[in-house]
Amino acid sequence: MVSWWQDIVYAFRSLWAVKSRAVLSMLGIIIGVMSVLAVASIGLSAQDLILSQVTSFGGDLIGVTPGGSQEDSPPPIALGIVLTTLKLGDAEALQDVRGVEYVVPYVNSTETVSLGRETAVTSVVGVNEQVQGLEGLEMAEGRFLTAEDVARFARVAVVGTTVAESLSPDRSLLGQTVSVKGVRFTVVGLTSEQGTAFFQNLDDRVLVPVTTAQRLVAGIDYVSAIRMRVIEGTNVDRLKEDAAQVMRRRHHISDPSKDDFTIGSTEQAAEMLGNVTGAMQGFLLIVTAISLLVGGINIMNIMFVSVRERRREIGLRKALGANSGRILRQFLAESGAMSLAGGTIGAAVGIAFSALVAVAVRHYGYSWTFFMPVSYVVGALVVAALIGMVSGVSPAVTASRLDPIVALREE
C-alpha cells in the first residue's frame, strides 16, 4: 500500500514537471467527462421539464389535433403544415361525450397588440368560457369570458400579466381598449401570474372569444386544436374511443385508418417526448464515449513518448535496485493520475456548464431543475481513471522490460 502511495505521489510530481504536455494529453479525457456529465445532467433536467410542462394542467387532459396519426412520420403540425379539418362544431359535439368535464377549442395566432403608442407582440388565443376551468386560471382583476361573449362574437379580452405590464405599466389595463389588427377589444379581466405550460408562457397572451378570433382576428373557419379535461375516475381509453367515434361521424369517416384527426392524452405526449429526449441523450452519450476512447489513445501515445524520453531514468532506477514491477506500477500510476486529473477538470467544467444552462433556461420562465447525481460524478471519475490505467498498460509493460544496461548505454 505504501509503495502504491509513493508511486502515485511520484506520478503527480512527474506530471507537474511537464504541465503543458500533460494538459494536452488530458484534453480528450477532459472533453469526454465534461460531455458525459453535461449530457446526463441536461438530459435528466429536460425530461423533468417536459413532464412538468405537459402535465402542468393535470394528467387528465385529452387533446384533439388535426391530421391523422402516422407512426412513421411526425404529425403535420410539427412540420408546419396547416390543416383545417377541426371545426368549432367538433368541440361542441365532444361536450356530449360521457366523462368529459370541459371542452375548449383553441384558435392560435401571433399578433401585435397596441394601446396608444405602446405595443406588444404576443399570442392572441381564441377560446371559450370553459378554458378557465380546464387550465385552472385565476383572475387578478375583472371577470373572465362568458358563454354569452362567445355566442355574440363579443370584442372583449382577458389579458395576461406580461402583456398588461408591457402595455400599461403605470395603471391597470382593466376597462381600457386595446387594438388587434385594427379591431378594438375592451379588457374585461386580467389573469393572475400563471407561469408556463405546454411550453407556452400563459402570462404572455391575450384571450378572446373563439368566435371573435375566427371572424375578426385570424379570418378562418376552423380551430387549431381542442382540449378536453376528463372527470376524475373516468376510463380515459374508453373516453378517447368514444370521442373518436363522435369525430368520425361528424367527418363522415368509416375507416379509422382514414382519420383526419389525432386524439392523445397528456400521458402519451409525456411518454413520447421522454422517449425522444432519452434517445437523443443515448446518442450523445455514445459520441462522448468515443471522445473518452480517443482521450485514452492519446494518453497511451504520450506515455510511449515518455518511456522513450526517460530510458536513462528507467535504466538508472533498475540499476539501483528497482524491479520491473515497481517500474510497471510507476507508469500505470502516471497514466491513471493523468486521466484522473483530466476527469476531475472535466467534471468541474461539466457541472459548471450544466448549472449555467439551468440559469439560462430559468431566465426564460421555465422551471428547470438542476440534476447532478453524485453517483454520476464518481462513476465518471472512476471510468476516466480506469481508461487512463488501461491506456498505460502497454507503455508500462514496455518500460518494465527495458534492459538497464542497454538503456544506459544508449544514453
N, C-alpha and C positions, 0 to 999 in steps of 0.2 A: 504493500500500500504506500509506504514511504517512497519507494522507488518510483512508482507511478506519479506521485505528487511532485517529486523532483523533476520528472520528465515534463509534466505539464507546465511547471514554473519556467523551466528552461525553454519550452516551446514558445511561451508568450514573450520571453525575452528575445528569442531569435526573430519572432515576427516584428517586434518593436524596432529591431535593428534595421529592418528593410520595410519600413512602413508603406512607402509608395507602392512597392511591388505587391505587398500583402493586400492593400486596398483593391488594387486592380484584380488580383486573384479572387478576392471575395465578392466582386461585383455581381457575378451571376447568382451567388447564394443570397446576397442582399436583395436583389430584384425578385428572386423566386420566393423567398419567405415573405417579403413585403406584399407581393401579389397574392399569395395564398391567404394571408390573414385579411387583407383588404377585401378580396373577393368573398371570403367566407362571412366576414362581418357585414358587408353591404348586402350580401345575399339574404342573410337572416333578417336584417332590418327591412329590406324590400318586401320579403314575404309577410312580415308583420304589418307593414304599411298597407299592402294590398288587402290583406284580410280585414284590417280595421276600416279601410275605405269602403270596401264592397259590402261589409256588414254594418256600416255606420247607421243605417236606418233600421237595423234589425235583420235577423236571419230569415224572417218570414215574408220576404218580398219576392214577387214573380215579375219578370219583365217580358214584354212582347216587343220585338223589333221587326222591321220589315225585311223581307228576303228569307228564303228557305235556308235550313241548316245544312251546310256542306262539310262533311268530316275531313275531306282532303284539301280544303281551302278556307281561308279566313272569311268571316262574314262580310257582305258587301259594304256595310257601313265602315268597316276597318280599312277598306280600300278607297274610301272617299266617294263611293257610288251612292247617289241619292235615289231612293226608291219611294214610290208614292202609294204603296198598297195599303197602308194603315189609315183608317178614316176615323173621324170623331164618333161616328155611329158604332164602330167596333168597341170603343171604350164604354159607350152606353149599354151595349149588349152584354159585355162582360160583367157589368154590375149585377146581372141576374144569376151569375154562376154561384152555386151554393158554396159557402165557405169564404167568400170574398168580403172583406170589410171596407176597403177603399179601392177605387179605381181612378187613376189620374192619367189623362192624355197630356203629352208634352209637345210643344212647338218651340224649338230652339233656334235662336238667331243671335248674331253678334252685331250690335248697333251702337251708334253714337247717341247718347242721351244728353240733352242740354237743358240748362236752367239759366236764362240770361246769357252772360258771357262764359259761364262755367260749362265744361263738357266732360263727359266720361265715356270711354269705350267699354261696354260691358255686355253681359248676356241678358237679353230680353227673352223671358221664358213665358210662353202661354200655358196656363194650367187651369184646372177648375178648383172649386172651393175645397175639394177633398184632400188637396195636397198638404194642407196644414196638419191633418191627422196622419197622413201617410209618412210625412217627413218629420213629424213632431216639432213643427215650427212654433216659436213663441213670439208674441208681439211685445215690442218695446213701447210703441205708441199707436193709437188709432185702432182700426179694425182690419180684418182680413177680407179677402174676396168672398163674395157670396154667390149662391146659385143664380140669384137674380142678375148679378153682374154678368155672368156667363150668358144667360138667356137673352139679355137685351144688348149684347155687344158693348158693354159699358167701357168708357175710356177712363178707367181708374187703374191705379198701380200700387203695389206694395213693394217697398224698396229695402234693400239690404244695407247694413251699416257702412260698408266700404263705399258704396255709391253715394249714400247720404252725406258722408263726410267729404267726399270729393266735390259734390255739387253745392252743398250748403254747410260749410264747416262752422259758421258762426251762429246759426239758428236752425231750429227744427225744420225739416223738409215737409213735415205733415201739413196738408192743406195747400201746398204750393203746386204749381203746374209745371210739369216737365214736358219736353218735346222729344219725340222719337220719329224720325223720317217725316217731319212736318206734322205729325199727329200729336195733339196735346192731351196729356194724361194728368188727371188730378191724383196726387199722392194721398191715399186714404189710410195708409198704415206703414209702419216701419218695424221690421223684424229685429229681434234681439240677435246678438252675435251668435252665429251658428257654427263657424269653422268650415271644414271641408268634408265632403262625402262624394264617393264615386269620382274622386279626383277633380271635383269642381268646388270652387270657393262659393259657398252658399251665401256669403255676405256681399259678394260682388256680382249681384244680379238684380234685375227688376222683374217682378212677377205681374202679369196682366192676364185678363180673362182669355182663355184659349181661343174663343170665337173671335175676339178682337185681334189677337195676334195673327190668326189665319187671314182675316179680311184686310186689316189696315197696316200690319207690320210686315209679315212675310209674304203676303199675297199668294197663299196656297190653299188647297182644299184637303190637305192630308195632315197627319201628325207625325212627329219624329219618332215617338216611342210611346208605349203605355206601360205603366207600373201598377201592380196590384199588391195590396197588403192582405195577408191571409189571416183569418180568425184563428186564434190560438186553439190548438188541438185538431186542426183540420189536416186531413191527409193531403199533403202537397202534391204527390204524384197523381192522385185521383183528380185533384183540382186542375192540374195542368192539362190532363187529358180532356176534362170537361170543357176547359177554356178553348182547347184546340178544336173540339167539335163545334163550338159556337163560331169560331173564326172560319172554319171550313164551310159551314152553312152560309155564312154571310158572303164569303168569297166564291161560293159555288165550286168548291173543290171536293172531289170524291176520292181521289188518290192521295194519301198522306205524303207520298214522295214528291208531290207537286205543290206542297205548301209554299205560299209566298210570304210566310211569316215564321218567326222562331220564338218559342216560349222557353224561358230558362229561369232558374232560381238563383238567388244570391250565393247559395252554397255551390252550385255548379260553376258560377263565374269565379268564385274564390278558388275552387279546385283547379280550374283551367289555368288561371293566371299563376297560381302557385306552381303548377307543373311546368309552365313556360319559364318562370324565373329559376326553378330548380334545374331545368335542362341547360339554361344559359350558364348557371353557376357551375354545373358539372363540366361544361365545355371549357370555361375559363380556368377551372382548376387543372384540367389536363394540360392546357397551354402553360400554366405556371409550373406544373411538374416538369415539363420539358426544360423550362428555364433553370430549375434546380439541377436537372441532369447535366445541362451544359455547364453550369457552375462547378459541378463535381469534376467534369472532364478538365476544365480549366485549372482547377486545383491540382489534379494529377499531373498535368503538363508542367506546372510551375514547380511541383515537388521534384520531378525528374531533373529540371534545370538546377534546382537547389542541390540535389545529390551530386550532380556533375561539378558544380562550383565548390562543393565542400568535401571533395575527395580527400584532400590533405587532412582536414579536421577529423574525418571518419577514420583515416589510417592512423592518425596520431592517437585518437581515443582507444582504438583497438590495441595499438602498441603499448598503451599504458594500462591495459587490462580490461577494457570494456568488452563484454562478449557480444555476439551477434544479436541476442535477444534484447539487450539494452539499446543497441543502435536501432533495432526494429521498433521498439516502444517509443524512442525519441522521435522518429519521423512520423509514426502514427499519431503521436500526441500533437505534433506540429500541424499536421493536416486537419486533425479534429479540432484543434484550437482555432485554426484559421476559419474553418467552416462555422464553428460555434460563434466566433466573434462576428462573422458576416451575418449569421442568423439573428444575433441579438440586435445588430444595427437595423436589419431588415424588419424585425418585429417592431422596433420602436417607430420606424417610418410608417409601417403599415397601420399601426394603432393610431398614430397622429393623422394619417390621411383619412382613415375611417371616421375619426372624430370631426375633422373638417367637413367631410361630406354630410355628417349629421347636422352640423351647424348651418350649412348652406341650405339643406332641404327644409329645416325648421324655419328658416328665414322666409320661405315661400308659403308658410302657413300649414305645413303638413306635420303631423305628429310622428316624427321619425325617432324610433328608439335605438340607441346605440348598443349594439351587441358585440362583445369581445370575450367569449368564454376563456377562462384561464387554461382549460384543457387544450384549447386550440393553440395558444401561445406556447405552452410547454411541449405539445406534440410537434409543432413546427421547429422548435429549437432542437429537440431530440433527433428529428429526421435530418435536420441540417448537419448536426454533429456526426450522425451515422454516415451520411453521404460523404462528408469530409474524410472520415476514417477509412471507409471503403475505397475512396479515390486514392488514399495514400498507401494502400496495401502494397501495390506493385512497386512504387518508388522506395518504400520502406524495406521491402524484401531485397531490392537491388542494392540498397545501401548496406544492409546487414551482411550481404555476401561478398562485399569488397575485400580483397586481399590487402592487408595493411602494408605489406612490403611493396606490392605493385602500386598501391595508391600513393605512398610516399615517394617512390622512385619517379612516378610520372610528374609529380610536382617539382 
